């Protein structure tokens, strides 16, 4: 079976799997609310990135706010000197690197110019392959100013293209038709199909970058829905966790649906996580899932999904019927 791949606007053709670097940023906060994934081991994070590279991964997605700059620094150190790797990052959240607090939002021209220089420094790169707006609901004149500033950065050679991280198609559609608007990043997993956004990217020949492809770990096959996480973990609040699993009614509902598809996802020798990634590939040839990771083992398992490729049509239909609610 051939590995799924995708051609990018930069001229690169890469495996159609990226790695999301939110989790390796470590703890950070919005007042008292945790928005990171808990304490991390930077050496393990770098080893995991090395394992991903060895397995063929060439797309890494981060954001300046992850760990209040820490994720970008780790990515920069791990990928220093690798010009064969595609690096995507995001801007829009202001933060304090010292106390790891989010302090506000910023998307005007002056802020963007400051933010891109800071990201270039932390990432140890001369140009950012993809620079994404990290405010999902910007609109009107504010969105136009942001886009104009991003086009300027492309012309100046600081970024190669830009995108929008948003689950709101009405917002992300505002930039359509611009020459360097390349991608929309959005939630996509077998519980959250995102059909409207996928239709947009397919019509306009864009890239669909898929966050939460494993539903924040729930489709990784390890945790139960009611798993207890530490106070510095974004998943400890419960709500973000369930939001990544579509419109389920309760934790019990979500667990029942997950248990019902576990065996099907492992068809052909896949793990549950590999089956969940294979479901995404079967749904759109524009989709590039970016599962998170914190360990070498997770990196190797996720990258191993490439060896299996997409699920077949019959298996996808069976999964979709169960997830849609026919099983309960």
N, C-alpha and C positions, 0 to 999 in steps of 0.2 A: 504494500500500500504506500503510495507516495505521500510525503509530508505536505501539509497545507502551507502555502506561502502566499505572499502578497507583494505587489510592486508599489513602491512609494514614489511620491513626486520628486524626491531627491535623486532618483535613478537607482536606488537600492532595491533589491528583491530580498526579502527576509522571511524567516518562518512566521507564520500567522499566529504567533503567541508572544506577548510581551510580559514583563514582570512589573507589577505595581509596587512602589517603594514607600507607601504610607507607613506600613507596619514597622519598618526598620528605622524610622525617625525617632522612636522612643516617645516618652510622655510629653504632652503639651496640653494646654487648658484654655477654655473659654470661661473665664471667672472660675467657678468651682466645678465646672463640667469637664470631664476628661474627653479629649478628642484624639488622643493617640492610642496605641495598642499596648501600653505598658513598657516596662523596662526591657531594654534589648542589650545584647552582647555585640558590640561593633565588630569584633573579630569574626564572630559567627556570621554576621551580615555580609562582611566582605568575602568570606569563604563561600557563602551561598551564592553571591554574585559571580564568583569565579566558577562555581559549579554550573551555574546557568550558562555562562559563556562557553564552557567546555561542551555543554549539551546543545549548543547552536543558537541560543537566545541572543538576539541582537537589538531588542527594543526594550528600553527601560523608561518607566514613567514615574515622575515624582512631582513634588510641589514645594515652593519655597516655604510654605507654612508647616509642612510635615516636620514635627519635632522642632518647630521654630528655627528652621534652617539646617537642622542636623541631618535629615535625610539627604538633602542635596550634597552636603559635605561628604557623607559616606559614599554616595554614588560617584562623586567627583574623584575621591581617592581610589575607589575600586576600578574605575574605568579610565583613569589617567593614561593618556597616550593611545587610547583605542579609537582610531578614526573609522573603524568598521562598524561602530555601534551607533544606533539611533537613540538620542536622548530627548525626551519630552519632559517639560516641567510646566508649572502653573503659577499664576500671580493673581492678586486681588484681595488677599487677606493680609492686613498689617499685623505685625507681631513683635514681641520683645524677645530677643534671643537669650537674654540673661535669665528672666523669670519664666520663660516658656509660655507666655500668655498671648492669646490673640487680642489685639487692641482695636481693631476696626477693619474697614474695607477701603480699597483704593483702586480706581480704574481710570483715572484721568491721565492725560498725556505726561504730566510732570512725574506722577507716581510711577507710571509704567517705565519711564526711562531710568529712574532710580532702581526700580525692582529688577529690571533685566540685567543691569550691571552687577548687582549683588548676586544674582543667580549665576551669571557667567563666572564670577570669582569663586563661588562655592563649588561649582561643578568643574572648575579647572578647564573650561572650554572657551574657544574663541567665538563660537557660534552655537546657538541652540537650534536643534533640528525642528522642534515644534514647541511653540509658546502658547499656552492655553489660559483663557480667562476662567477663573475659579469662582466666579459669582454667577449663580445659575439664573438669576431673574433680572439682569440689567436690561433696560429698554430705552426707547426713544433717543433723544439727543445724547444721553450718556453712552449708549451703546455705539452710536455713530462716532463719537469722539474716540472711544476705545479702539474701534476698528481702524480709524484713520491713523492713530498712533502706531498700531501694529503694522500697517502697511508701510509706514515710514521705517520701522525697524527692519523689515524685509529688504527695502531698498538700500539701507545702510549696511546690510550684510551681518547684522547682529542675530537675526533669526532666519530660518529657511522657510517657515510657514507658521500659521497660527490656527488655533482651534478654540472651541468653547466647551467647557465642562458643564453640562446642563441636562436636566431631565425634563425641561419645558420646551417642547418643539416650537411654540409660538415665539419664544425668546431667541433660541438658537437659529431660527429661520431668518432673523433680521439681517444677517450678514451674507446670505446666499447670493451668489453671483460675483462676489469679489474674487479677484484672481488668486489670492494667496490664502483664502479660507479653506483649510484642508480637512478638518476633522471635527466630529462631535464626540465628546466622551460622555457616557451615560451608563446607568445601571442596565445590566442585561444578564439574566440567568434563567434557568428553566421555570422559575416561579415569576419572573418579571420580564416579559417578552419584548417590550419597547417597540412595538410594530410601527408606530408613527415615525419615530426617529429613524429606524432602519429604512423606511420608505424614502425619507428625505436624503439620507446619505447615498442610497442606491441610485436615486434619480439624478443626483448632482455629482456622482462619481467621487464621493468623499470617503474618508476612513471612519469607521465606527469603532471607537476605542471603548472596550467594555469593562467598566469597573464592577466590583462585586460579582464576578462570574461564579464564585463559589459561595455567594450569599454570606460574606464576611466569615467564612470558615464553616458554615453550616452544611455546605455541600462538599466539604473536605472529608467527610466520613468519620470524623473523630469525636465531635461534640454532640451531645444531646441539646435540644432546643433550650432547656432550662439550665444549662451549664452556668456555674457561678464564676465570674471573672473578677479580677482585682479592681480596686477602686480607681486605679489609674488607666483602666482599659475602657475605650469608647463603648464596648459591647456590654459593659456592666449595667447600663441603663435600660437595656431590654428593647426599647422602642426602635433604635437604629437597626438592631438585629432583625426584628420582624419585618421592618420596612423593606429589607433586602429580599424578602420572600413573598412579595406581592400582597394581595389582599386576602390574607388568611384571617380567620376569625379569632384564633387564640393560639397559644403555644402548643396546646394539645392537637389542634387542627394541623398546624405546621408539621409537627412531629409525625403525625399519621401519614401525611402526604409524602414526607421524606422517606419514611420506612417503606412505603408502598412502591417506591421507584428504585430503591437501593440496589436490588438484585439486577434490575434491567440495566442500570447504569454501568454495571461491571461486565457487561457482555463483551466477549472476545478477549477477556483477561485484563480489562481495564480496572483501575481503582475507581472509587466513587467520584473522586475529583476529576480524574481523566475522562470519565463518562460525561460529567457536567460540562467540561470544556468541549468535548466532541459534539455535544448537543448544539452549542453555539455555532460551531463551524458549519453544521448541517443547515443552519437557518439563514446564513448570509455569507456570501463570499467577500463582503466588505468588513466583516466583523473581526476584530483583533482583541481577544480577551487578555486582560492583564491581572491575573491572580496575584495576590499578595504573598509574602513569604517572610520567614524569620530564621529559618534553619536550612542547612545544606540538604537535609532529607526532604523538606518541602519543595525546595528548588528542583531537586532531581525528579521528584514525583510529578510535579507540574510539567516540567519540560518533557518528561516521558510520554505525555499525551500526544506529542507530535508523531510518535512512532505508530500510533493507531489511526490517526486522522479522524474525519467526521463519522458520526453514527449514520447508519443506513436509514432510508426513508421509513420503513416499517417500524423500526425501533423508536424513532422520533415520534411517530404518530401514537404509538402505545404510551410513551411517556407523557405526551401532551394530553391525552385522554385522561390519564390518572391525575395529573396535576390540576386539570381544569375542574376537578371535583367529582368525577364520576365514581371515584373510589370511596366516597364517604356518603 
